[in-house]
Amino acid sequence: MPVSDALVATIVFLAVTASLPCFLYGAYYIIETEPVTWGVLMHHLKFVVTGLVLTTVPMLGWMLPRLPDQFGGLSALHAVLGLQAYAMLLFGMTGIVRIFKAKYEHDLYEEYDQDLLLDEIGGDRMDHWRSRLRIGVFGYVIFWLLAYVVGVVRYVIRYLL
């Protein structure tokens, strides 16, 4: 028995919707917890990676293969906003890799030294990498939300009206 398009769309909608609380809690946790130890980082990443999986798997497995057949109007806008979100995520990751490396090399995930500033261990470029991280994360969230709203509108028009 073939699965209906509407059922798959509903499952995808629910999975992507479920990713938002993961992103929000992950962000809240890492912002509110001091110091950021290895355990704090891993707890944060569990939620962020879960959110990314809940968004990326449906996108790659269901949305992307169907895009060429329905490319136009809202679907084009949805795709552009979604791709922009992932571009911002990649941009932010260029910063987090450098920050992670600097903290790891100075053992700040296990032996946190409150008096040691992150700027001191990362050289003169640390502010740059931290800015890239912030811009990437905020950009991802903004474009993700815009893509989500357009996706909800597409879902309502296509499957509920």
Secondary structure, 3 states (H helix, E strand, C coil): CCCCHHHHHHHHHHHHHHHHHHHHHHHHHHHHCCCCCHHHHHHHHHHHHHHHHHHHHHHHHHHHHHHHHHCCCHHHHHHHHHHHHHHHHHHHHHHHHHHHHHHHHCCCCCCCCCCCCHHHHCHHHHHHHHHHHHHHHHHHHHHHHHHHHHHHHHHHHHHHC
